[in-house]
Amino acid sequence: MAKAHKKRTRKPPKLLLFVDTNIWLDVYRGRSEASLTLVGHLESDGVKDHLIGTYQLEMGYKKNRRAAILDGMKALNIAPAPRLGIFSNKAAFSTAERALQKAADRVKTLKTQLSRILETPTKHDPVYQAFQRLFPHRESPLVLRGEGATWRRMYNRALRRFLMGCPPRKANETSMGDAINWEWMLECAKNQHAGLVIVSRDGDYGMDFEQRAYLNEHLLHEFKERVSKQGTVILYRKLSDALKHFNVTVTEAEEKEEKEVVDAPGPRSQDEVAVALRIQQAFDSNSIVQNARAELERQFREMLENINRTSNTRVASRAGEPTAGTAPTAASSETASPTAPPDVEKV
């Protein structure tokens, strides 16, 4: 009797996860606890052992953390209830004012808590605490420290690709932080024989089309050459999408919260803010130059008119001409006419 062949099941590829700085900072812009629970999944057993970290990532988070918190605090403002003269004494307005006063008191409490988060994050900031546990205080071959032979090797590779203009790199970039992160991702994927899942909202890793992120073609080609031709490398804009590759159940509230943060108007990333500032500064400086030039031209024209007016008055007074507004006499016209120069003999 022939033996039955067992059906081979293909194991899912081993994947490593890199979560960019902007994902961590966007947690502070969330409006509910879902942002905290979403980033809290990174500490689960099925995720943290696959999480890639670098000293560059730590530096970027800590450098921009307070700015992200202050950006999130802008929403904590309560507008006073408008008063209409004939309804000022109505009970409905009194009830609305009491409700707004309670909301204002809660906002004041929240601002006090945020002040504590700014001052002592190790005690009052759960995001900061999770970040510390996952990267600086975690012993793992996937975490790159800012010292030692491995760091110097990654630094030299990043410097070379930065000077060559290779991605990932923002427009007018002056630092090579993204290059360090990418070199370390390739190193970890090669050593672990694994694929990559990258979560970043910056445009230096790829582009978006029809609600989907596409990795930069040069980066994809480089991964195939240096790591594995059959390897998997995926780019996501949302952490909730990436976590599904690591058997993490993401709730609807977490997905909704992240979508609201991503879809919020206004620039979030550092490069977008820098570009917006440069455009505004250029526009302002151009307007200033144009206004100053117009003012100088006006003053110059006024000065010429004054000089011409004064010169005409002096000529008229010397020639005996009447002042402006009266007809000149024949004698004055003859006197004012210039005499012909004498002939000069040629030598």
Secondary structure, 3 states (H helix, E strand, C coil): CCCCCCCCCCCCCCEEEEECHHHHHHHHHCCCCHHHHHHHHHHCHHHHCCEEEEHHHHHHHHHHHHHHHHHHHCCCCCCCCCCCHHHCCCHHHHHHHHHHHHHHHHHHHHHHHHHHHHHCHHHHCHHHHHHHHHCCCCCCCCEECCCCHHHHHHHHHHHHHHHCCCCCCCCCCCCCHHHHHHHHHHHHHHHHCCEEEEECCCCCCEEEECCEEEECHHHHHHHHHHCCCCCCEEEECCHHHHHHHHCCCCCHHHHHHHHHHHHCCCCCCHHHHHHHHHHHHHHHHHHHHHHHHHHHHHHHHHHHHHHHHHHHHHHHHHHCCCCCCCCCCHHHHHHHCCCCCCCCCCC
